[in-house]
Amino acid sequence: MLKKTTLLTIFSISYMFILRTLGTLYPQLFTRNILLNQCTGFFALLASLFLVLFFSFFLKEYVSPEHSVLRTATILALTGSIARLVIYLKNISFQSAAKLYSVELAILWLNSVFITIFFIAFYREHKRELPALRRASFLAILGSLCILLLHSFTLINYHLYLQGSTSFEAFMYKLILVSFPVVVFNFVTLLYFFVVYYRHLKVQGY
């Protein structure tokens, strides 16, 4: 199942990147069409679910008990991915009218911390193995660190300057436009990691 969920994760992060790109370039598509917004939220929920499944099967099938550091890092990444999944559940719920920015931003920040820790632990466990896998995990660390810095900047600005302000959504939209190259870099590094890891699993006979 790990190989299958890795492949599903490749498709899911590609979908989420396409969705974010469309939302950045054509925000009116999602703000003016409630049904489209709900549908994209549902598929984003599925994409997040695939990532949760990846960490679950990674922990179950790939991480041996003696690799305690990687095991702990995987549990953290799984926890953060589940928390992010809850955000998507909230966003597609008709009962959730209010946007809990502070909670969502904190969850996204924690998730980016846990994902970064996971890739660092993965790199440490595989730094003496295949050069391609080592290079892919190192690039994933760089991409995750960029996203972590972005989420940190957003969280700090919200709590120091924009908490309770009506200008927060305008700030977020400007930040999305400015930080889009960072998002692209993160997507490329994640996609590269999962593709290389998928090939590694095929070679190992998973």
Phi, psi and omega per residue, in radians:
M1 nan -0.447 -3.103
L2 -1.101 -0.738 3.138
K3 -1.124 -0.706 3.140
K4 -1.153 -0.755 3.139
T5 -1.207 -0.524 3.052
T6 -1.132 -0.729 3.099
L7 -1.139 -0.725 3.095
L8 -1.111 -0.609 3.110
T9 -1.155 -0.663 3.084
I10 -1.035 -0.803 3.120
F11 -1.173 -0.645 -3.061
S12 -1.226 -0.751 3.137
I13 -1.232 -0.506 3.051
S14 -1.161 -0.735 3.120
Y15 -1.112 -0.777 -3.123
M16 -1.118 -0.606 3.096
F17 -1.192 -0.760 3.099
I18 -1.073 -0.721 3.128
L19 -1.101 -0.763 -3.141
R20 -1.192 -0.632 3.101
T21 -1.108 -0.778 3.107
L22 -1.117 -0.700 3.115
G23 -1.148 -0.520 3.117
T24 -1.356 -0.775 -3.074
L25 -1.412 -0.606 -3.090
Y26 -2.294 1.196 -3.093
P27 -1.114 -0.447 -3.124
Q28 -1.145 -0.397 3.106
L29 -1.052 -0.605 -3.048
F30 -1.714 -0.474 -3.113
T31 -1.407 -0.471 -3.078
R32 -1.695 -0.284 -3.103
N33 -2.070 1.779 -3.078
I34 -1.152 -0.705 -3.128
L35 -1.117 -0.757 3.109
L36 -1.108 -0.675 3.130
N37 -1.115 -0.709 3.110
Q38 -1.183 -0.689 -3.139
C39 -1.156 -0.777 3.124
T40 -1.162 -0.596 3.066
G41 -1.122 -0.661 3.120
F42 -1.145 -0.759 -3.136
F43 -1.248 -0.550 3.031
A44 -1.140 -0.605 3.066
L45 -1.091 -0.765 3.103
L46 -1.108 -0.701 3.131
A47 -1.090 -0.718 3.103
S48 -1.173 -0.599 3.110
L49 -1.117 -0.678 3.115
F50 -1.098 -0.642 3.122
L51 -1.184 -0.668 3.058
V52 -1.072 -0.748 3.128
L53 -1.123 -0.660 3.119
F54 -1.030 -0.879 -3.124
F55 -1.149 -0.564 3.112
S56 -1.129 -0.865 -3.126
F57 -1.297 -0.507 3.040
F58 -1.073 -0.771 3.127
L59 -1.158 -0.659 -3.052
K60 -1.376 -0.705 -2.959
E61 -1.856 -0.377 -2.972
Y62 -1.941 -0.655 -3.046
V63 -1.509 2.094 3.112
S64 -1.445 2.707 -3.082
P65 -1.012 -0.556 -3.097
E66 -1.290 -0.271 3.098
H67 -1.551 1.248 -3.006
S68 -1.168 -0.624 -3.117
V69 -1.158 -0.841 3.121
L70 -1.146 -0.617 3.125
R71 -1.123 -0.784 3.108
T72 -1.114 -0.740 3.132
A73 -1.110 -0.651 3.112
T74 -1.175 -0.697 3.095
I75 -1.096 -0.707 3.092
L76 -1.110 -0.783 3.132
A77 -1.111 -0.675 3.092
L78 -1.114 -0.754 3.116
T79 -1.077 -0.791 3.121
G80 -1.123 -0.661 3.132
S81 -1.177 -0.653 3.079
I82 -1.141 -0.728 3.115
A83 -1.095 -0.695 3.089
R84 -1.153 -0.631 3.080
L85 -1.067 -0.648 3.105
V86 -1.096 -0.633 3.104
I87 -1.053 -0.805 3.135
Y88 -1.143 -0.602 3.064
L89 -1.095 -0.725 3.119
K90 -1.144 -0.727 -3.055
N91 -1.200 -0.479 3.133
I92 -1.670 0.012 3.139
S93 -1.424 2.301 3.108
F94 -1.243 -0.297 -3.122
Q95 -1.452 -0.172 -3.070
S96 -1.803 1.621 3.139
A97 -1.567 -0.633 -3.113
A98 -1.471 2.463 3.136
K99 -1.721 2.004 -3.141
L100 -1.514 1.381 -3.042
Y101 -1.019 -0.793 -3.048
S102 -1.096 -0.725 3.134
V103 -1.175 -0.797 -3.125
E104 -1.103 -0.759 3.141
L105 -1.122 -0.684 3.116
A106 -1.136 -0.714 3.122
I107 -1.139 -0.773 3.117
L108 -1.102 -0.662 3.114
W109 -1.148 -0.821 3.117
L110 -1.076 -0.713 3.131
N111 -1.078 -0.735 3.124
S112 -1.159 -0.596 3.056
V113 -1.108 -0.827 -3.097
F114 -1.156 -0.679 3.113
I115 -1.137 -0.701 3.107
T116 -1.104 -0.767 3.096
I117 -1.050 -0.705 3.135
F118 -1.058 -0.832 -3.108
F119 -1.181 -0.595 3.068
I120 -1.121 -0.776 3.116
A121 -1.138 -0.695 3.113
F122 -1.095 -0.754 3.130
Y123 -1.088 -0.739 -3.139
R124 -1.096 -0.643 -3.124
E125 -1.325 -0.384 -3.041
H126 -2.081 0.221 -3.053
K127 -1.201 -0.287 3.119
R128 -1.809 0.134 -3.095
E129 -1.782 -2.561 -3.029
L130 -1.007 2.324 -3.141
P131 -1.011 -0.659 -3.117
A132 -1.122 -0.747 3.133
L133 -1.198 -0.669 3.106
R134 -1.149 -0.760 3.123
R135 -1.139 -0.709 -3.124
A136 -1.136 -0.735 3.140
S137 -1.218 -0.597 3.107
F138 -1.162 -0.751 3.094
L139 -1.134 -0.632 3.092
A140 -1.118 -0.594 3.058
I141 -1.087 -0.805 -3.134
L142 -1.077 -0.788 3.131
G143 -1.102 -0.730 3.140
S144 -1.184 -0.639 3.086
L145 -1.120 -0.669 3.104
C146 -1.092 -0.767 3.118
I147 -1.172 -0.647 3.094
L148 -1.076 -0.770 3.099
L149 -1.098 -0.681 3.126
L150 -1.125 -0.804 3.114
H151 -1.156 -0.616 3.103
S152 -1.127 -0.767 3.117
F153 -1.058 -0.767 -3.137
T154 -1.132 -0.789 -3.110
L155 -1.128 -0.759 3.141
I156 -1.122 -0.775 3.139
N157 -1.125 -0.636 3.140
Y158 -1.132 -0.827 -3.063
H159 -1.329 -0.506 -3.106
L160 -1.539 -0.622 -2.979
Y161 -2.168 -0.588 -2.882
L162 -1.994 0.069 -3.100
Q163 -1.112 2.157 -3.120
G164 1.374 0.046 -3.114
S165 -1.567 2.491 3.105
T166 -1.293 -0.189 -3.120
S167 -1.518 0.050 -3.077
F168 -1.130 -0.724 -3.131
E169 -1.126 -0.659 3.081
A170 -1.144 -0.681 3.088
F171 -1.100 -0.752 -3.133
M172 -1.110 -0.704 -3.130
Y173 -1.143 -0.736 3.098
K174 -1.125 -0.696 3.139
L175 -1.130 -0.687 3.111
I176 -1.063 -0.737 3.137
L177 -1.148 -0.806 -3.084
V178 -1.189 -0.670 -3.045
S179 -1.558 0.106 -3.087
F180 -1.011 -0.692 3.066
P181 -1.032 -0.603 3.089
V182 -1.137 -0.724 3.120
V183 -1.111 -0.719 3.115
V184 -1.090 -0.791 3.137
F185 -1.081 -0.751 3.113
N186 -1.087 -0.736 3.125
F187 -1.087 -0.773 -3.119
V188 -1.099 -0.755 -3.126
T189 -1.185 -0.694 3.106
L190 -1.162 -0.783 3.136
L191 -1.069 -0.749 3.137
Y192 -1.088 -0.745 3.133
F193 -1.062 -0.874 -3.061
F194 -1.196 -0.586 3.083
V195 -1.157 -0.791 3.115
V196 -1.124 -0.720 -3.141
Y197 -1.171 -0.650 3.087
Y198 -1.078 -0.755 3.084
R199 -1.124 -0.645 3.092
H200 -1.082 -0.729 3.121
L201 -1.128 -0.670 3.112
K202 -1.111 -0.732 3.127
V203 -1.138 -0.660 -3.115
Q204 -1.361 -0.116 3.080
G205 1.435 0.467 3.111
Y206 -1.303 nan nan
